Amino acid sequence: MKENIIQTKSYDFALKIVKLHRSLVENKKEFVLSKQLLRSGTSIGANIEEAIGGQSEKDFYAKLTISYKKARETKYWIRLFKDSEYLDKEIANDFLIDIEELLRIIGSIQKTLKNKNS
């Protein structure tokens, strides 16, 4: 079976988010904002999975759009953690590089689908 790059990358990112959440809770005693990050960061991959299992191209596109929005939200939370110094700048920048890559890939798929249906 051929590897689905967005499926793999979004899952790997979600795993990193789960570990980051655990660290924020255990080491920084930060419970509220980190829960928001956990929800949005793991939702990206979950919506990719739903998109792949979509019943139609329209359904696929709708789930992909949700995934893109969740990636944008996750980027916001990471920036907030970085700027509030809950998260080391180097670690935050690694996450920001990952999320930008996910946004580019998802955006590219959306654009391809939109152009195909125009």
C-alpha positions as CSV (number, residue, x, y, z in Angstrom):
1,M,0.0,0.0,0.0
2,K,1.3,3.4,-1.0
3,E,2.2,5.8,1.9
4,N,-0.2,8.7,2.3
5,I,2.1,11.6,3.2
6,I,-0.5,13.8,4.8
7,Q,-1.9,10.9,6.8
8,T,1.5,10.0,8.1
9,K,2.7,13.6,8.8
10,S,-0.6,14.5,10.6
11,Y,-0.4,11.4,12.7
12,D,3.2,12.0,13.6
13,F,2.4,15.6,14.5
14,A,-0.5,14.5,16.7
15,L,1.8,12.2,18.6
16,K,4.2,15.1,19.2
17,I,1.3,17.3,20.4
18,V,0.2,14.6,22.9
19,K,3.8,14.4,24.3
20,L,4.0,18.2,24.4
21,H,0.6,18.4,26.3
22,R,1.9,15.8,28.8
23,S,5.0,17.9,29.3
24,L,3.1,21.2,29.7
25,V,0.8,19.6,32.3
26,E,3.6,17.8,34.3
27,N,6.4,20.4,34.1
28,K,4.6,23.7,33.8
29,K,1.3,22.8,35.5
30,E,-0.5,24.4,32.6
31,F,-3.9,22.7,32.1
32,V,-6.3,25.0,30.3
33,L,-4.4,26.3,27.2
34,S,-2.6,23.0,26.7
35,K,-5.9,21.3,26.5
36,Q,-6.9,23.6,23.6
37,L,-3.6,22.8,21.9
38,L,-4.2,19.1,22.4
39,R,-7.7,19.3,20.9
40,S,-6.7,21.3,17.8
41,G,-3.4,19.5,17.2
42,T,-4.8,16.0,17.3
43,S,-7.9,17.1,15.4
44,I,-5.9,17.7,12.2
45,G,-5.0,14.1,11.7
46,A,-8.5,12.9,12.9
47,N,-10.1,15.0,10.2
48,I,-7.6,13.8,7.6
49,E,-8.6,10.3,8.5
50,E,-12.3,11.2,8.1
51,A,-11.6,12.9,4.8
52,I,-9.9,9.7,3.5
53,G,-12.9,7.7,4.5
54,G,-15.3,10.3,3.0
55,Q,-18.3,9.2,1.0
56,S,-17.8,11.7,-1.8
57,E,-15.3,14.3,-3.1
58,K,-17.5,17.0,-1.5
59,D,-17.3,15.2,1.9
60,F,-13.5,14.8,1.4
61,Y,-13.1,18.5,0.7
62,A,-15.2,19.5,3.7
63,K,-13.2,17.4,6.2
64,L,-10.0,18.6,4.6
65,T,-11.2,22.2,5.2
66,I,-11.8,21.4,8.8
67,S,-8.3,19.9,9.1
68,Y,-6.8,23.1,7.6
69,K,-8.7,25.3,10.1
70,K,-7.5,23.1,13.0
71,A,-4.0,23.4,11.7
72,R,-4.3,27.2,11.7
73,E,-5.7,27.1,15.3
74,T,-2.9,24.9,16.4
75,K,-0.4,27.4,14.9
76,Y,-2.0,30.1,17.0
77,W,-1.7,28.1,20.2
78,I,2.0,27.2,19.6
79,R,2.8,30.9,18.9
80,L,1.0,31.8,22.1
81,F,2.9,29.3,24.1
82,K,6.1,30.5,22.6
83,D,5.5,34.2,23.2
84,S,4.2,33.6,26.7
85,E,7.4,31.6,27.4
86,Y,5.6,28.4,28.4
87,L,7.4,26.8,25.5
88,D,11.1,27.2,24.6
89,K,11.5,29.1,21.4
90,E,13.5,26.4,19.7
91,I,10.9,23.7,20.5
92,A,8.1,26.0,19.4
93,N,9.9,26.8,16.2
94,D,10.2,23.1,15.4
95,F,6.4,22.7,15.9
96,L,5.8,25.8,13.8
97,I,7.9,24.3,11.0
98,D,5.8,21.1,11.2
99,I,2.5,22.9,11.2
100,E,3.5,25.1,8.3
101,E,4.4,22.0,6.3
102,L,1.0,20.5,7.1
103,L,-0.7,23.7,6.1
104,R,1.1,23.8,2.8
105,I,0.2,20.2,2.0
106,I,-3.4,20.5,3.0
107,G,-3.7,23.8,1.1
108,S,-2.2,22.3,-2.0
109,I,-4.7,19.4,-1.9
110,Q,-7.5,21.9,-1.5
111,K,-6.3,24.0,-4.4
112,T,-5.9,20.9,-6.6
113,L,-9.5,19.8,-5.9
114,K,-10.9,23.3,-6.4
115,N,-9.1,23.7,-9.8
116,K,-10.2,20.2,-10.8
117,N,-13.9,21.1,-10.1
118,S,-13.7,24.6,-11.7
